[in-house]
Amino acid sequence: MPVETIKMVGLRRDPSKPLGLTVELDEFKQLVVARILAGGVIDKQSMLHVGDVILEVNGTPVRTPDELQVEVSRAKENLTLKIGPNVDEEIKSGRYTVSGGQVKQNGIASLETGKKLTCYMRALFTYN
């Protein structure tokens, strides 16, 4: 996934059943999907993958596994997850390097580690 990629994932679930997901904090303090359990909600819907970085749950930023658990338990049947770029995967692939606390592509700083990635979009339609 390119560093600039952000995606929104909508999940429908039964609140009485677990999502079937294990997360961990990586060396960049990202909340990364570590494992997807077979037969769980996440596995059945195939919307998340190992290595995806979870940034938000229903519009609320999450930075730790505990925060993720709290926000998921607050949600009822629908979850919207904001999935961000996995800096570690991009570095391992060789497309990006880390130098002086910055992630660089072709020698150009593209993302500072530990900084929030912001993306602005302009709607080209109205909701009327």
Secondary structure as GFF3:
##gff-version 3
##sequence-region A 1 128
A	DSSP	beta_strand	7	12	.	.	.	ID=ss1
A	DSSP	beta_strand	21	25	.	.	.	ID=ss2
A	DSSP	beta_strand	31	36	.	.	.	ID=ss3
A	DSSP	alpha_helix	41	45	.	.	.	ID=ss4
A	DSSP	beta_strand	53	57	.	.	.	ID=ss5
A	DSSP	beta_strand	60	61	.	.	.	ID=ss6
A	DSSP	alpha_helix	65	74	.	.	.	ID=ss7
A	DSSP	beta_strand	78	84	.	.	.	ID=ss8
A	DSSP	alpha_helix	87	92	.	.	.	ID=ss9
A	DSSP	beta_strand	97	99	.	.	.	ID=ss10
A	DSSP	beta_strand	102	105	.	.	.	ID=ss11
A	DSSP	beta_strand	108	112	.	.	.	ID=ss12
###
